[in-house]
Amino acid sequence: MTAPNPAPPGAQLGDWVAGVTELVDAGFDYLDLLTVVDWPDAGEFEVVIHLVNGDAQGVFAHTRIDREAPVLDSLVGILPAANWHERELAEMFGVTMTGHPEPTRLLLADSPVAHPLRKDVPLPRRQDRPWPGAKPEPGRRSRRTPRPHGAPDQPDRDG
C-alpha cells in the first residue's frame, strides 16, 4: 500500500529560497514549473518546482507548507519568471508569497470561489447540475429514448 502523500522525485528543500538559489547557481536557471499539490488529509501543501539547465536537463525540488496558513518566500528576486507562477499559486490555492512585487489577482477577477484548486472547495457549477458521467438515480433511465419522427411528446396510453 502506498503512502497517502508520497514525496515527488527531487530534493526536499528545508530553506526554500536558499535551496532554489543553489540550483540556479548550479546552472538550473530556467523555470519550467511552479505548482502546488494539495494534501488536505495531511494538512499540507506541497510546493513543487521544476528547473532546467542549458543542456535541457531538469531537476525537481519541493517543500511542504502548512495548509491553514500557507506562506512561502517569493522567488521573483532569483527567477523573474516566477512572478506569474506565484500569482497563480496565490489565487488558485491561497498561498501567500512573502516579498512578491505584484501580488494582484491574475485570472479570477470577480470569482465567487475563493481558491478554486483546493480540494475542499466545491465548484458552484457542479452543485447546480449533476456531473455528466454520474450514474443515474435508481429507477431512472440514463438516456432519453428517441421518439419516431412525428410521434407526439406524450403518447396517449388510455386508448
N, C-alpha and C positions, 0 to 999 in steps of 0.2 A: 504494500500500500504506500502511495506517495504522500509526502507531507502536504498539508493544505496550502502552504505558500512556499514553494521551493525557490531557492535563490537562482536568479538568472546567471548565465555564464558571465565571467568578468570579475573585476576586483570590487570587493565591498569597501567603500570609502568611508573611513571614520570622519575625517575632516573633508567636507565636500569640495570647497574651493581649493584647498591645498592639493588634494588628490587630482582634481581636474587640471590644475596648473602644472603638476608634474607630467601628466600625459601630454599636455600641449607643448611643454618644453622638450619632451621626447620626440616631438615631430607630429603628433596626432592633433593637428590644428584645424581640421575640417569637421564642423558639427553636422552630423548626418541625422541624428535623432535625439530628442529630449522628451521623455514622456513619463507618465505615472501609471503604476499598477495599483489598483485599489484592493486592499485586503481587509474588508470590514470585520471579519471574524477575529483577526489579529489586532485590529485597532491601529493599523499602519497604512501608510502609503509608501510605495517603493518607487523612488525616482531613478529612472534608467537613462543613461546617456550612451550614445554610440559615436565615437570619434574615428576619423580616418586620416591616414598619413598620405604623403605624396606618392607612395607606391601602391595605393589602393588597399592597404592593409588596415583592418578595422580593429577596434578594441571597445568592449563594453565595460562600463563601470556603473555601480548603483549604490544607493544609500537608502536607508529607511528613516521615515519621519513619522511623528505622531499624527494620527488621523484627526483627532479632535482639535488640535492646534497646529496645523501644517505650516511650518515656517522653514524657509531654506534661504541661504545666501545666494544672491544673484551671480551669474557667471558672465554678465554682459561686459564687465571690465576686461575679462580674459578672452571671451569669444563673443564678438559683437553680434554674430548671427543668433545668439541665444535670446535676443530681445523678443522676437516674435514667439518663439517656443515658450518662453517663460510667461508671456502674457496669456498664451493659450492655456497653460497649466493653471494659472491663477483663475481664469474664467471658467474653465471646464471642471476643475477639481477643487478650487478654493485654496490652492497653495499660495501663501504669501511669500513673495520673493523680496527679501530684505536688500535694499540698495538698488533696486531696479530703477533706471532713469525715467521710465514712462509707463507707470502701472495703470494705463487706461484700458477699458474694455476693447476687445478686438473683434469678436464675431457676433455676440448676442447683445445687441444694444438694449432692447427692451424685452428681454425674455422673462416669462413668468417663472421659469425654472432657475433656481439659484446656481447650481453647479451640476449640469445635466449628465456628466460622465461618471459621477459617483454611483456605485452600485445600489445604494439605498434610496436613490431619488427616483420616484415613479415618473414616467413620462406622461404628461397630461393627455396627449392624444390617444394613447393606448388605454386610458381609463374610460374614454368616451366610446371607443369602438373595440370590438373583440379582435384579437390577433387573427390575421387571415389564415394561418395554418393551425389554429386551435381545433381541438376535437369538438364536434357538435354536442349539444346537450342531449341527454338520453331521450329518445322518442322523437327527435327531430332529424330530418334528413340533412346531409351535409351539402347537397346541391339541389338547386331548383330543377325540377323536371321540365324540359322544354315542351311547350304545347304545340300541336299541329297548327299549321297556318290556317287562320280563320276560326279557330276554336274560341269560344267565349272565355273570359277571365275566370268566372265562377261557373263551372258546369252545373246544370240542373240535375240534382240527384233524386228528386221526388218522382220523376216520372217519365 
